[in-house]
């Protein structure tokens, strides 16, 4: 199994069990998330505790709906950015990430990041923002949005900000 960690913080953000599609010249990865139910599942085995002198205790914990990617990688939702805040974040992120990339990747990243930034700015009002478990300010952001009325979210990752680790 492959896990993808944030190159800047080491937080686990994704794994190969969630297939991705490259968009914006390979700068962004698009990953489909799903709402899933977690928690107690009531199983009816046909017994009637009250008829057998027992009590119907039920189940204490509640089933909860979560998004699989957010839950699996313990992503932390952040307040939405306005355009100015987003541009400020991107400038800092580009500077921090570029310093960690080798020359070839750095050139590819700098060549294509503007298009990816414009793509994200076009969706800014629809995006949810997430960071890794450490909630580090300088880490990668993970973005989520709902495509054209979809019921499950689509996630966007900066491909160059991920480090592949074999588990």
SETORTOR-519348 format. One line per 10 residues: number of its first residue (from 0); their letters; for each residue x, y, z of N, C-alpha, C. Coordinates in Angstrom, 3 decimals. Atoms other than C-alpha are relative to their C-alpha. Layout:
NUM) a) X,Y,Z,X,Y,Z,X,Y,Z | ... .
END
This chain:
0) xxxxxxxxxx) 0.842,-1.183,0.000,0.000,0.000,0.000,0.885,1.243,0.000 | -0.704,-1.277,0.039,1.156,3.527,-0.756,-0.799,1.043,0.774 | 0.607,-1.117,-0.715,0.458,6.449,1.533,0.670,1.262,-0.521 | -0.537,-1.277,0.460,0.886,10.029,0.373,0.005,0.976,1.171 | -0.169,-0.925,-1.111,2.260,12.369,3.019,0.225,1.411,-0.523 | -0.282,-1.397,0.296,2.373,16.147,3.004,1.517,0.175,0.075 | -1.449,-0.182,0.074,5.931,16.981,1.932,0.505,0.982,1.050 | -0.421,-1.029,-0.952,6.025,19.946,4.331,-0.207,-0.390,1.461 | 0.309,0.313,-1.406,4.481,18.444,7.496,0.129,-1.473,0.353 | -0.033,1.438,-0.269,4.626,14.663,7.123,-1.364,-0.591,0.307 .
10) xxxxxxxxxx) 1.349,0.512,-0.244,0.852,14.370,7.698,-0.435,-0.910,-1.147 | 0.559,0.873,1.024,-0.807,11.486,5.861,-1.267,0.653,-0.538 | 1.137,-0.685,0.610,-3.267,12.977,3.377,-0.818,-0.887,-0.945 | 0.665,0.811,1.019,-4.136,10.178,0.932,0.711,-1.342,-0.086 | -0.658,1.277,0.283,-3.427,6.561,-0.023,-0.438,-0.480,-1.371 | 0.325,0.511,1.327,-3.510,4.513,-3.194,-1.330,-0.751,-0.035 | 1.327,0.612,0.017,-6.834,2.998,-2.110,-1.063,0.994,-0.471 | 0.871,-1.040,0.569,-8.361,6.280,-3.341,0.616,0.425,-1.333 | -0.599,-0.349,1.296,-7.636,6.512,-7.089,-0.162,1.489,-0.319 | 0.036,-1.417,0.347,-6.840,9.956,-8.469,0.097,0.194,-1.509 .
20) xxxxxxxxxx) -0.138,-0.430,1.378,-7.014,11.764,-11.781,0.819,1.279,0.023 | -0.801,-1.225,0.076,-4.401,14.353,-12.712,-0.748,1.047,-0.805 | 0.584,-1.124,0.742,-5.761,17.745,-13.739,0.962,1.181,0.077 | -0.824,-1.211,0.027,-4.243,21.154,-14.477,1.487,-0.337,-0.191 | -1.370,0.388,0.356,-1.090,19.716,-16.119,0.700,-0.797,1.092 | -0.588,0.858,-1.026,-0.549,17.255,-13.283,0.272,0.698,1.319 | -0.233,-0.735,-1.249,-0.378,19.955,-10.616,-1.001,-0.426,1.073 | 1.040,0.404,-0.947,-3.659,18.879,-8.994,-0.416,-1.446,-0.235 | 0.621,1.319,0.061,-4.983,15.423,-8.206,-1.445,0.158,0.443 | 1.416,-0.008,-0.322,-8.734,14.962,-8.190,-0.372,-1.395,0.511 .
30) xxxxxxxxxx) 0.313,1.270,-0.655,-10.029,12.240,-5.846,-1.458,0.012,0.445 | 1.408,0.092,-0.405,-13.614,11.085,-5.300,-0.102,-0.485,1.441 | 0.287,0.410,-1.372,-14.733,10.939,-1.686,-1.405,-0.567,0.063 | 1.344,0.562,-0.181,-17.827,9.195,-0.317,-0.463,0.249,1.426 | 0.612,-0.026,-1.328,-20.183,9.735,2.569,-0.226,-1.441,0.404 | 0.183,1.362,-0.501,-20.171,6.575,4.686,-0.593,0.076,1.404 | 0.587,0.063,-1.341,-22.034,5.521,7.824,0.962,-0.753,0.906 | -0.906,0.589,-0.965,-19.900,4.759,10.840,-0.712,-0.152,1.323 | 0.594,0.160,-1.325,-20.867,3.441,14.212,-0.829,-1.255,0.080 | 0.786,1.196,-0.288,-23.375,0.968,15.535,-0.961,-0.319,-1.136 .
40) xxxxxxxxxx) 0.975,0.489,0.961,-25.376,-1.102,13.134,-0.912,-0.938,0.781 | 0.935,0.823,-0.760,-28.503,-2.569,14.649,-0.312,-1.259,-0.795 | 0.261,1.268,0.655,-28.889,-6.235,13.839,-1.193,-0.654,0.676 | 1.194,0.642,-0.539,-32.290,-7.846,14.267,0.174,-1.507,-0.131 | -0.190,1.454,0.037,-31.768,-11.497,15.241,-1.314,-0.741,0.285 | 1.318,0.607,-0.180,-35.476,-12.104,15.777,-0.373,-0.288,1.441 | 0.310,0.257,-1.412,-35.282,-12.343,19.565,-0.853,1.130,0.554 | 0.833,-0.999,-0.649,-37.764,-10.531,21.750,0.354,-0.027,1.483 | -0.474,0.050,-1.383,-35.976,-9.763,25.033,-1.108,0.168,1.038 | 1.036,-0.226,-1.005,-39.101,-8.540,26.819,-0.871,-1.246,0.184 .
50) xxxxxxxxxx) 0.793,1.228,-0.100,-40.950,-11.809,26.066,0.782,-1.089,0.717 | -0.837,1.021,-0.620,-38.017,-13.786,27.417,0.459,0.428,1.388 | -0.318,-0.442,-1.346,-37.853,-11.887,30.697,1.211,0.914,0.076 | -1.155,-0.891,0.021,-34.904,-9.728,29.619,-0.426,1.418,-0.279 | 0.301,-1.386,0.338,-34.652,-6.044,28.940,0.582,0.315,-1.364 | -0.509,-0.447,1.299,-34.259,-4.443,25.555,0.940,1.164,0.258 | -0.972,-1.031,-0.356,-31.044,-2.536,26.199,0.309,0.947,-1.150 | -0.310,-0.865,1.141,-30.614,-1.179,22.694,1.500,0.219,-0.133 | -1.408,-0.308,0.246,-27.348,0.294,21.499,0.243,1.439,0.413 | -0.296,-1.342,-0.486,-25.744,3.313,23.148,0.520,0.943,-1.083 .
60) xxxxxxxxxx) -0.625,-0.917,0.944,-23.647,4.687,20.310,-0.845,0.202,-1.250 | 0.782,-0.393,1.161,-25.107,6.441,17.332,0.805,-0.182,-1.274 | -0.645,0.059,1.309,-24.335,5.837,13.694,0.207,1.435,-0.475 | -0.350,-1.342,0.445,-22.630,8.870,12.162,0.421,-0.056,-1.461 | -0.447,-0.086,1.389,-22.180,9.894,8.535,1.276,0.833,-0.052 | -1.276,-0.695,0.154,-18.608,10.883,7.678,0.454,-0.140,-1.448 | -0.608,0.124,1.319,-16.646,11.489,4.502,1.236,-0.879,0.167 | -1.053,1.004,-0.172,-14.258,8.559,4.021,1.412,0.584,0.041 | -1.351,-0.560,0.047,-11.148,10.600,3.117,0.276,0.857,1.243 | -0.162,-0.860,-1.185,-11.657,13.134,5.924,0.197,-0.862,1.247 .
70) xxxxxxxxxx) -0.071,0.863,-1.175,-12.184,10.368,8.476,1.280,-0.847,0.008 | -1.161,0.887,0.085,-9.413,8.015,7.281,1.299,0.726,0.320 | -1.267,-0.722,-0.171,-6.698,10.678,7.243,-0.087,1.112,1.044 | 0.198,-0.958,-1.089,-8.084,12.746,10.150,0.246,1.447,-0.455 | -0.138,-1.361,0.505,-8.247,15.873,8.012,-0.808,0.941,0.879 | 0.631,-1.003,-0.849,-9.173,19.015,9.901,-0.524,1.135,-0.869 | 0.579,-1.068,0.814,-11.586,21.469,8.292,0.429,1.359,0.533 | -0.427,-1.355,-0.326,-10.463,25.091,8.224,-1.050,0.991,-0.491 | 0.928,-1.023,0.510,-12.464,28.295,7.792,0.322,0.314,-1.463 | -0.179,-0.337,1.412,-12.981,29.320,4.180,0.897,1.228,-0.156 .
80) xxxxxxxxxx) -0.850,-1.143,0.325,-10.525,31.747,2.597,-0.748,0.928,-0.938 | 0.445,-0.903,1.046,-11.475,34.886,0.748,1.135,0.055,-1.029 | -0.981,-0.023,1.087,-9.571,35.697,-2.440,1.370,0.495,0.478 | -1.261,-0.567,-0.476,-6.929,37.829,-0.694,0.750,-0.995,0.895 | -0.619,0.987,-0.892,-6.276,35.199,2.006,0.554,-1.185,-0.796 | -0.436,1.133,0.808,-6.042,32.460,-0.615,1.274,0.331,-0.775 | -1.190,-0.412,0.756,-3.532,34.374,-2.758,1.207,0.098,0.939 | -1.079,-0.084,-0.993,-1.449,35.091,0.369,0.492,-1.396,0.374 | -0.391,1.380,-0.304,-1.519,31.388,1.289,0.803,-0.595,-1.148 | -0.655,0.613,1.165,-0.541,30.360,-2.250,1.429,0.515,-0.163 .
90) xxxxxxxxxx) -1.356,-0.554,0.119,2.456,32.713,-2.354,0.942,-0.664,1.010 | -0.816,0.622,-1.047,3.762,31.301,0.938,0.210,-1.489,-0.297 | -0.074,1.434,0.301,2.988,27.704,-0.101,0.972,-0.273,-1.153 | -0.896,0.175,1.152,4.765,28.051,-3.458,1.452,0.166,0.434 | -1.362,-0.245,-0.490,7.845,29.473,-1.722,0.494,-1.172,0.848 | -0.387,1.094,-0.897,7.895,26.765,0.983,0.175,-1.322,-0.734 | -0.062,1.275,0.713,7.212,23.866,-1.378,1.148,-0.023,-1.001 | -1.076,-0.061,1.002,9.639,25.004,-4.092,1.354,-0.321,0.618 | -1.277,0.250,-0.688,12.483,24.870,-1.566,0.219,-1.489,0.266 | -0.098,1.440,-0.283,11.725,21.156,-0.965,0.100,-0.866,-1.260 .
100) xxxxxxxxxx) 0.028,0.777,1.241,11.555,20.095,-4.640,1.361,-0.006,-0.680 | -1.225,0.012,0.802,14.439,18.980,-6.845,-0.196,0.925,-1.201 | 0.026,-1.013,1.064,15.288,21.236,-9.814,-1.046,-0.297,-1.079 | 0.946,0.363,1.069,13.193,19.323,-12.381,-1.445,0.184,0.452 | 1.366,-0.138,-0.546,10.065,19.125,-10.210,-0.328,1.462,0.288 | 0.188,-1.411,-0.318,10.544,22.739,-9.117,-0.380,0.785,-1.258 | 0.286,-0.686,1.260,10.572,23.937,-12.735,-1.409,-0.334,-0.492 | 1.329,0.445,0.424,7.472,21.881,-13.604,-1.082,0.652,0.865 | 0.951,-0.585,-0.942,5.672,23.145,-10.482,-0.198,1.490,-0.288 | 0.090,-1.450,0.220,6.486,26.821,-11.087,-0.633,0.333,-1.345 .
110) xxxxxxxxxx) 0.558,-0.227,1.337,5.510,26.527,-14.759,-1.527,-0.148,-0.008 | 1.424,0.333,0.078,2.041,25.125,-14.038,-0.853,0.430,1.195 | 0.771,-0.325,-1.201,1.038,26.382,-10.585,-0.950,1.183,-0.221 | 0.879,-1.144,0.242,-0.440,29.618,-11.927,-1.357,-0.449,-0.549 | 1.252,0.524,0.558,-3.022,27.716,-13.989,-0.834,-0.711,1.054 | 0.712,0.714,-1.065,-3.903,25.519,-11.016,-0.584,0.979,1.016 | 0.483,-1.019,-0.942,-4.221,28.583,-8.766,-1.241,0.693,-0.569 | 1.170,-0.626,0.636,-6.605,30.230,-11.255,-1.194,-0.951,0.018 | 1.055,1.018,-0.035,-8.596,26.978,-11.431,-0.658,-0.013,1.385 | 0.530,0.002,-1.370,-8.956,26.961,-7.623,-0.708,1.308,0.337 .
120) xxxxxxxxxx) 0.654,-1.294,-0.248,-9.767,30.692,-7.501,-1.397,0.039,-0.619 | 1.303,0.055,0.664,-12.621,30.018,-9.932,-1.034,-0.780,0.797 | 0.883,0.828,-0.824,-14.089,27.528,-7.449,-0.018,0.441,1.461 | -0.253,-0.385,-1.387,-13.150,29.411,-4.272,-1.250,0.013,0.880 | 1.213,-0.103,-0.814,-16.710,30.066,-3.074,-0.645,-1.363,0.279 | 0.569,1.335,-0.180,-17.560,26.349,-3.413,0.911,-0.954,0.770 | -0.980,0.895,-0.608,-14.463,24.940,-1.725,-0.109,-0.067,1.520 | -0.244,0.198,-1.422,-14.065,23.480,1.736,1.508,-0.199,0.110 | -1.440,0.060,-0.186,-10.525,23.683,3.119,0.338,-0.940,1.146 | -0.440,0.942,-1.020,-8.770,20.931,5.053,1.520,0.027,0.091 .
130) xxxxxxxxxx) -1.436,0.192,-0.219,-5.313,20.475,6.553,0.178,-1.361,0.654 | -0.307,1.275,-0.618,-3.581,17.403,7.903,-0.222,0.021,1.501 | 0.270,0.199,-1.422,-3.876,16.069,11.423,0.774,0.958,0.912 | -0.807,-0.882,-0.854,-1.065,18.270,12.809,-0.498,1.446,-0.007 | 0.564,-1.349,0.156,-2.972,21.395,11.679,1.084,1.069,-0.149 | -1.123,-0.917,0.190,0.339,23.022,10.731,-0.371,1.058,-1.040 | 0.360,-1.118,0.888,-0.100,26.471,9.101,0.666,-0.057,-1.366 | -0.735,-0.020,1.253,2.523,25.906,6.419,-0.166,-1.266,-0.828 | 0.201,1.239,0.744,1.282,22.501,5.253,-0.877,0.204,-1.222 | 0.881,-0.014,1.170,-0.648,21.633,2.127,-1.450,0.146,0.433 .
140) xxxxxxxxxx) 1.450,-0.007,-0.178,-4.303,22.408,1.887,-0.580,-1.105,-0.869 | 0.788,0.939,0.790,-6.737,19.778,0.692,-1.345,0.681,-0.184 | 1.246,-0.696,0.318,-9.806,21.157,-1.036,-1.084,-1.017,-0.317 | 1.132,0.860,0.329,-13.257,19.591,-1.299,-1.117,0.871,-0.562 | 1.169,-0.678,0.549,-16.257,20.587,-3.381,-0.936,-1.045,-0.590 | 0.993,0.900,0.571,-19.390,19.054,-4.843,-0.177,0.347,-1.465 | 0.114,-0.209,1.441,-19.341,18.656,-8.624,-1.459,-0.007,-0.424 | 1.311,-0.060,0.651,-22.511,19.700,-10.418,-1.100,-0.813,0.677 | 1.113,0.642,-0.694,-25.039,18.585,-7.825,0.297,-1.392,0.537 | -0.360,1.320,-0.528,-23.129,15.460,-6.722,-0.303,-0.063,1.497 .
150) xxxxxxxxxx) 0.263,0.159,-1.429,-23.972,14.038,-3.308,1.270,-0.337,0.777 | -1.281,0.298,-0.636,-20.384,12.962,-2.599,1.030,1.044,-0.417 | -0.985,-1.041,0.312,-17.458,15.423,-2.421,1.147,-0.509,-0.887 | -1.216,0.246,0.773,-14.499,15.604,-4.790,1.104,0.778,0.688 | -1.137,-0.617,-0.686,-11.105,16.366,-3.244,1.080,0.367,-0.998 | -1.113,-0.457,0.826,-8.227,18.288,-4.794,1.255,0.103,0.860 | -1.294,0.002,-0.690,-4.582,17.822,-3.762,1.050,0.612,-0.919 | -1.157,-0.440,0.765,-1.387,19.558,-4.871,0.940,-1.201,-0.135 | -0.809,1.211,0.229,0.495,16.619,-6.451,1.433,0.169,0.443 | -1.410,-0.215,-0.344,3.942,18.159,-5.924,0.210,0.116,1.507 .
160) xxxxxxx) -0.103,-0.124,-1.448,3.179,18.611,-2.230,-0.135,-1.332,0.722 | 0.172,1.314,-0.604,2.787,14.866,-1.685,1.256,-0.846,-0.179 | -1.135,0.924,0.037,5.497,12.351,-0.858,-0.545,-1.410,0.138 | 0.473,1.375,0.001,4.856,8.692,-1.667,0.821,-0.845,0.986 | -0.663,0.845,-0.992,5.638,6.293,1.205,-0.622,-1.401,-0.069 | 0.500,1.378,0.029,5.355,2.490,0.989,-0.220,-0.496,1.416 | 0.318,0.553,-1.338,3.669,0.811,3.953,0.029,-1.513,-0.040 .
END
